[in-house]
Amino acid sequence: MRIEAGGWLLGAAAAGAGAVWLWRHQDEVMTGRPVNEWTFTHMNLLMPTEGVRRGGDALPLPRRPRPLEVTYGFEGRERSLAELHARTNTTSFVVLHGGEIVHESYPGYFAGDDVRFQLFSMTKSVTSMLIGIAIDEGAIKDVTEPVTVYCEGLVGSAFDGVTIEHLLDMSSGVGDLEDYTVRDGLIVRFTKAATGGGSLYEVVSSAERSTEAGTQFNYSTIDTQVLGWVLESATGRSLAQYATERLWSRIGAEHDAYYWLTRGRPRTAIGGGSLNATARDMARLGLLMSRGGELNGQRIVPGEWVARSRGRGVPHLEVGALGPSGYPHYGYSNKWWTLGGERRPFTGVGIHGQYLYVDPEADVVIVKTSAWPTADDASRDAESVTALRAVADHLYEYHR
């Protein structure tokens, strides 16, 4: 009996130690392969959530499937879309041309047309759309306002003196290089606070100034968290409520979306990374941006806000000028990554390989969700963008 009891106690202690380890390392476990194929489609089972409700009838996306015999040149050879999906862990791939679905596939183990995907920083682009709507209706005066007008608790922090425009352009000058591999880095502390019950406010207010605001691009999820708080303060609505009322209920979404919320109270959405939605509904958002902010005969996002999101000639935000926290094929504006060139496509991007690619001149929208084994991957990103460009080029030439 003594041996059995001792064995039980040792087993319990081991199980307890394992539970403690899992709690402390949950972010690494949840986002690493192959587990992330499941977690990226089941965040509502892992975290508290707040729904983003659809409206009435869904906006039709007629299906006109056609062979998409597209190849793209990468690393010295021509590759197929099948190779893209295998090499970049694609979980969903939806292509619109002229508002019609010309290609749709779901290579992910748990993927499907009714599955809501964790979109990570594609959420930032949606937050920008909501800010544009809030400015248009007068809830926010303009982009030159200091963020402390709406977030008084940040007076005296590094965000004191930062404007809404600085946040939109990732040029607040606050924080370090966003690197998920640095154990004590700001983004790692932020993520652990969000999923482990800590205080996001404490992490955000502890950030230090690194450069003068408005002078240098530094990719920062913290910037967008503050922007989300600005929006909530200005509108008196949570992100989910405002997104429901002003966006999701108006785009003809097929399914409700949701934000996952922090475990710690007061629970809050991550304005820079916690939206979950189906690939088709994200394609509808892309179609809205492609059509200059109008969809199904109604104005939803101001046209000038959409134009601003394609780049506006700010030198330190131009393609190739972003510095160490941006890849050389990107520029940035208004929470969207700009790609330059004659047609000036632009894209929302999320870690682990999420894309909402918009090429208005080609009338092409592409949604690609993925489950990369790491948060960032320069090679997979370059290959993905090259392939998405090739698809848009192919469809552009198809109708010329």
Disulfide bonds with the S-S distance in Angstrom:
none
